[in-house]
């Protein structure tokens, strides 16, 4: 009975202890709920635009930078962030973030890595302060969207000189070959045209490229054909004289040439064919071979031309009489050889009586009588001896000077 009584005493105590634990748990849960509610209630609502996507977030972050730390997002100094990272956070704040993309920019041989928030290539180049000329070669359209790890290349054009035939102009291009430039500009080369330097040469700033325009044309010309001179010996003419017995006539030849012109100027001419249109006719010349010999012995004057005349120096009674202007010459004058037109050696025979005549007035070989000079033979000619003029041979310059220039009477003997 006593045991039962003790059991009854214990029961209320056990129940009381449970109530106390339950109460504690209830209080703790209540506090936790209140804390959570308080934590949530105290959060600030932020309108966050992440790379173009809008969302609302609630945060206890103190600064804008803390928001991204809580979201485990890495910020780059090149990123677009507004407001700045150190700005304090407030309720209903609007934050915009656009992460920068890495772009490889190649200009000529220079490559650089650039972080950018530009939307398209045009904006990117403007931000980098890079101007694109009309002749420059850009790898992308200006409206092309910027993407991560994008490679943008720019070949900037430079000035050089193009000489097309005879026309010179300033040209702009990038470092391409001559052939590529001509193709771009739709400049055609004919079959024989060439460039200097060659088509495979890469253009460089300040270079000069020449296009040589080559033209091949046919040129037909009519040209005279010279005649030959045919000599025939004539025993009836005095030695040293000539007489044309048939005049020569030039022929006519048609010649066809291939002419090469470069930039309009002839550089070569090649004979391709020739055709005789008219034959030439040879000129025939009679060459005298008849020799006259004049001899004068000491103390007397005589002339022998196949026969010996009267040794007297007296004027003959017969013969053709005429008046002529006379001068004198020696075998030692300037330009004189001492050999007459008929072959007489005056240096070897200084006492011979010989006169120089115009053969059309006094035939060579004629026997003559010259007033004040005596009997002589017409055995020489002279460039200045024309018409009624003679030149008498004297052995010394003194005698020739003494003779002077005078008019004399002569007789041409039969």
C-alpha positions, 0 to 999 in steps of 0.5 A, a space after each residue: 500500500 505504501 508502494 502504491 502511494 509513492 507511485 502516485 506521488 511520482 506521476 505528477 512530478 514526471 508530468 510537470 517536468 515534461 510540461 516544462 521541457 515542452 514549454 522551453 521548446 515552444 518558446 525556442 521555436 517562437 523565438 526562432 520564428 520571430 527571428 526569421 520573420 524579423 530577418 526577412 522583414 528587415 531585408 531590403 528589396 533590390 531590383 537587379 539587372 544582371 547582363 540584361 535580365 531583371 530580377 528582384 532580390 532581398 538582401 541584408 548587404 550593406 554595399 552594392 559590392 556585398 550583393 555580388 559577394 552574397 550571390 557569389 558573382 565575381 566583379 571585374 574592374 572592366 564590368 559595367 556596374 551602376 551604381 558603383 560597388 561602394 554605394 550603400 544599399 537601400 530599399 527599392 534600389 536599382 542595380 545594373 551589372 553587365 560583365 565585360 567580355 574578352 576580345 582579341 584586337 589585331 591591328 597589323 602585326 600588333 595583338 592585344 586583349 581587351 575587356 569590353 562591355 560594348 554591345 557591337 563592333 562599332 561601339 567597341 572601336 569607338 570606345 577604343 578610339 580606333 577609326 576605320 577608313 573607307 579603304 581599311 579591311 575590318 574582319 566584322 561588320 560594325 553592327 556585329 554583336 560582341 561575344 566572349 573571346 571574339 577576335 577582331 582584326 583590322 588592316 589599315 590602308 596606306 597610300 602608294 602610287 599606281 602608274 597605269 600606262 601614262 596615267 598616274 594616281 594615288 591609290 589606297 589599299 591594305 598589304 595585299 598583292 598587286 594581283 589582288 588589288 587589280 582584281 578589287 579595282 576591276 583593272 584588266 590586264 591584256 595578254 602582253 601587259 605586265 606589271 612592275 613589280 610582279 603580280 605576286 608582290 605585296 604592296 607596301 606604303 609609299 610603293 610605286 606599281 607600274 602597269 606597262 601596256 604592251 601593244 603589237 601592231 603591223 606596219 607596212 612601209 614602201 622603201 626604195 631599193 638602191 641600184 648597183 653601179 656597173 663599170 665598163 672599160 672604154 679605150 676611147 675615153 682618156 684614163 681617169 675619166 668616166 661617162 654614164 651611159 645608162 642612168 640607174 633607177 631605184 627599185 621599190 620594196 614593200 616591207 612588213 614589220 611587227 612593231 611593239 609599243 609600250 605605253 604608246 612608245 615604240 620599243 622594237 621593230 622586227 622585219 617579218 617579210 618583204 616584197 619587191 614592187 619594182 626592180 631597180 636598174 643598174 647604172 652603167 659607167 664607162 671608165 676611160 683607159 686611154 693614156 696620153 703621154 706628154 714629154 718636153 726635152 731640155 731647151 725645147 718644148 714639145 707635146 707627144 700624144 701618139 705623135 710628135 709635133 713641131 718643136 717650135 714654140 711659135 703660135 701655130 696657124 691652125 686650130 680652134 681659137 678661144 680666150 680663157 681665164 688662166 691660173 697656175 698650179 704646181 705638183 706640191 699644192 695643198 691636197 695635190 698628189 702630183 698625179 694628173 687625171 690622165 695619170 701623168 706624174 708631175 713630180 717625176 716630170 716637172 718640165 712637162 707642159 700640162 694644163 687642167 681643163 673642163 673636159 666638157 669645153 676642152 677634151 682631155 688629151 687634146 693638144 693645145 697652144 697657150 699664149 705665153 706658155 707654149 704647146 701643152 696637153 690637156 691632161 688634168 682636171 680640177 674642182 674649180 676648173 669650170 667652163 672657159 678656164 684653165 690651170 697651167 702647170 708650173 714646176 715651182 710655186 714662185 713661177 705659179 705666183 708670177 703667172 697669177 690670174 689672167 686672160 689668155 688666148 689658146 688654140 685647140 690643135 687638130 
